[in-house]
């Protein structure tokens, strides 16, 4: 199904997934049989297997052809509004590396010392905290493997909460207070970070502060790219092949 909104071709995609239900039963039986000829006893196992297949329709959020091109993204970097982050400023960029862009204000916060925190941290712990996050981002940039859920995730995918569609976070891990780098994928292999905060800035998993952060990111995106769309499909992201659709760089 297709529609036209604001000059952009919007397509609604649908996935039909197969649901498989398997019921396996293993039973142990003992019996005794009496007759004029005597009594006989026995025992044994019985096995039953029931397989049920069903098709489930999964509606995807709208996909748009109005995706940013690499020159459009690089134009914002050239203007100074975006900064391309690298694990080391002296690194030579290799072909096929993913791109991590940060708003100038986000890059400044990422480079500042100390990082945002609601806990007093020793210099050693603060250093470990930075190293943990930088290692995750370094694996993303250089094309190495990432642990979906631990290193990064799309908010709302696990519970299929559509109001978070397209909004991602990179994560550092405990024991020190975690940090979050939020943003959107402009295209496969191009992440644009719109904010950087400590985990202590947010409440529980259902706290409204998470959606407020998503709304803030949306506004930052619109200020930067106008009506241009960020990636929203595939959704929800739960499997490796869905994650690869966001991570594997595609050139124009």
N, C-alpha and C positions, 0 to 999 in steps of 0.2 A: 504494500500500500504506500502511495506517495502523495505528498502535498507540497504546496509552495508557500513558504512564510518569509516575508521580507526579502524576496529575491533569492532565497536559498532553497535548494531542493532538499526536502526532508523525507527520509524513507523510514517506514516502520518495519522492523524485521521481526521474524517469529522463529523460534526454535522449537522443534518437537523432540522432546527427550523421551527415552524409554525407561520406564520404571520396572525393576525386576524384584519380585518378592519370592523368596525361597523359604519353604518350611521343611525342616528335616526332623524326623521323629525316629528315635531309636528306643525300642521297648524290649524288656526282658520278661519271658513267660515261663511259668512252671505249671505243670498239670499232672493230674492223676486220673486214671481210667479204671473203673471197676467192672468186672464181668464174671460170668460163671467160671471162666478159665483162669481167673486170678486178677491181680492188680498190676497195672503198668503205670509207670511214671516217666516224665520227661521234662525237658527244659530247652530253651533256645532263644535266639534273638530274632526280632522282626524289625525291618527297616522300611520306612515310607518317605518319599520325597515328593513335594508338591511345588511346582514352578508356575508362577503367574506373571504374565507380561502385560503391561499397559502403556499406552502413549499419553504423555502429559504435554500440554501446550505451555510454553514459556514465552511470554511477550517480552521483547527487548525494548529499551528506551529508544527514542528516535536517533537515527544516525544521520549525519549531515555531510554534504559534500563541501561545505564551507570551511574546510580545514586549512590551517595556516601552512604556508610554504616555508622552506628553510630560509630563503632570502627575506621574507617578512619578519621572521624571528630574529635573524641576524641584524636587520635594520634597527630593531629596538636595542640590541646590544651595542651597535655602533653609536646610537644616540646617547648611551650612558644609562638608560633606564633599566637595562638588564645587565647582569654580570655572569659570564660563564665560569662556573666553578670547576677547578681541577684539584686533584689530591696534592699536587705541588705546582707552584707557578712555573717551575723549570721543566716540567714534564713536556715531552714532545707528543703532540696529539697524533694518535694513530688512526688509520682508516677504519671506519666501522664503530668507533667509540660512540657511546651514547652521550647525549648532552644534558647537562644539569645547569639550568639558568636560574638565577635568583634576582628578585627585585633588588635594586641598589640598597634599599633600607634593610632588606633581609640579609644581604651579604654583609653589610656593616655590623648587624647584630650577631651574625655567625662568626665574624672575625673578632668581635669584642671580647674582653675578659673582665669579669667572669661571665659565664653563660647564665641565662635566666634560671632562677631556682627559688623554691620556697623553703629550702633547707640550708643550714650552714655547712659548707663543704671545705675540707682541707685542700691545700694546693695539690696534693697527690691524687685525691679522689677527683678533683676538678680536671686534672690532666687525663686521668683514665676515662672520664666522661667524654671529653673531647675526642680522644683517640677512638673510642667505641663508635661514635657517630661518624667520624671521618672514615673509618674503615668500611662502614656500610655504604656510604656515598661513593667511596673509591671503587668498591666492587660494582656498583651500578655504572659508573662512568666508564670503566675499563672493560665492561662486557662480561664480567664474571657472574657466577650464580648468586642468587638472592633467596633468602628464606621468606616465602610469602607468609605474612602474619607476624613474624618476628622482626624482620628487617624493614618491611614495607607492607602496606595494604591499602585497599580502597575502603574508605569508611562506609559502613552500611551494607557491604556486600554479603557478609555472613548472615545477616538477618533479612536481606533483600529489602532494605529501607531505601526507597527510590529517591528520597529527598537529599541523599548524599551522593547520588550518582556522579561519577567523574572526579570526586574529591579524594585525594590520596595523601598519605603521610609516610615519610621515612622515619624510622624509630631507632633510638638507642635503647639499650637494655639495662636492667638492674645489675648490681645492687645499688648503684648511685641513682639519684633521681633521673628518670628518663627525659629525653628531649624529643620534640616532634618538629619535623620540617614538612609543612603542608603545601599543597599546590595541585596543579592540573597537568595532564599530558597534552601539549600542544599538537603533537603528532607522535607516531611510534618512535621511541628513542629520544624524545625531547620533553623533559620535565621542566615546568616553570614553577618555582617556589614563591608562594605569596605570603608566608609568615613562618616564624621560627619561635617556638615557645617551650617552656618546661612543662612536663606532664602535670605538675602540681597546680597549673593554672586552670585545670578542668576538673569537673566533678566526676561522678560515676559514669558508666557507659551510656546511660540514657539521659544524662544531664543536658539541659538546653545550651550549655556553653559550647558543646561540640558543633551544633548547628549554627550558632552565632559565628563561630570561626569559619564555617563553610560560607556563610553569607558575606563575611568580610573578604574572603578569598575571591568570591564571585565579583564583588565590586572592584577589587584590585585588577582582576582579569579584564573587566569591561573598560576600566580606565586605560589599560595598556593596549588592548587589541580590539576594542569596540565590539561589533557584532560577530567577529570571528569566533568559531566554536572550538571548544576543547573536546577531547575524546570522551565519549560516553558509552562506547560499546567495544567489545562484548561486556555484558553485565547480566547478573552479578559475576564477579571474578572469584572463582573458587578452585579452578584447576590450572595446571601448568600451562596448557595451550592457551588459555584465556589470558594469563599473565604475559605470555610471550607476545601476544598481539599488541601490548603496550610497550614492551621493552625492546623488541627487535627493530632496530633502526631501518627506516625506509627513506631513500633519497628521492628527490623530485624527478 
